[in-house]
Each structure stands twice: as structure tokens, then as C-alpha cells.
Amino acid sequence: MKKYIYLLLSVIILTSCGDFQDVTFMGIENMKVNKLSQQGLDIDVTAKIKNPNKVAFTIYKSDLDATFSNMNIGKASLTKNVKIKANCEQNYTFNVKSNFSNLNIGELPNLLSIAMSKSIKVGLKGNLNVGKMFVKKKYPVDMVKSVPLNLGSFN
């Protein structure tokens, strides 16, 4: 009986992935700074994503190399998994934290002045971990975009 269940699951997974269309990243809508300190940065990034597929999927916790206005700030980590709905175009919020591992102490004043601006040039490079159940894949990310910046309340 177990053989038939595994076979059925395999067929379902393989047939659902057969007509997979590219998911479109429509852009970053907003970036809200939750916390900024010498130890790091905690932000919420709102991005518009279009998924034309019949299957929802999850963007798993991932680490990307990050730059702000061409300043290397180290690794940016997605802190939570985000489920992307099927046949949908909508905004999703990603919580991102960085520990400023590659930031020199002399660049901290520059970072503070960038944080006070209305928009910021954000660069992300690395692999985004995406999947559904047992099927997981890494998608390369290499982007630089100017995005609006919203200062939240600092804790």
C-alpha cells in the first residue's frame, strides 16, 4: 500500500510541475526600517510578485549579499518563509535582517544619512530558496533597484 501512495505522490508532484511558467518579480513597492543600530538592520520589504501558475509555492529563509547605495552591508537574511499564492499578483512582505558583517565602522555615519533619505538604492545578490513540499530549487538573484524608504519607529 505504501508503494502506491509514494507512486501517487510522485505522479502528482511531477504533473503539477510540468506546465510551470516563470514567476514575475514586479518590483519593490516599499521598504520600512524597523530597527537600525550598530549591530544591524531590521527591515520589512514589500514586493509585488505575479504567480501565473496553478500551484502556490514558498520562498524559504535565504541569505543574500546586500548593498545600500553601493555600500556593502553584508548578508541580508530572510527571517520567515513566505507563501506565494497560485494564480495571483499581489504584494508580499519579507522581513530582512542584516548584521552589518561587511560594514566598516567608518561607514556607519554614511548609512545613517542614507536611512534618512526618501529612497535608497538596494542591491541583492545570491540564491533564493524556493519550493513546494519536497521539491526545492535555488533561483539566482542579482538586482539593483531604487526603492522608496519608510522609516518606522525605532526601538
ABEGO torsion letter per residue (X at the ends): XAAAAAAAAAAAAAAAAAABBBBBBAEBABBBBABBBAAEBBBBBBBBBBBABABBBBBBBBBBBBBBGGBBAEBBBBABBBBBBBGBBBBBBBBBBBAGAABBAAAAAAAAAAAABABBBBBBBEBBBBEBEABBBBBBBBBBBBBBBBBBBBX
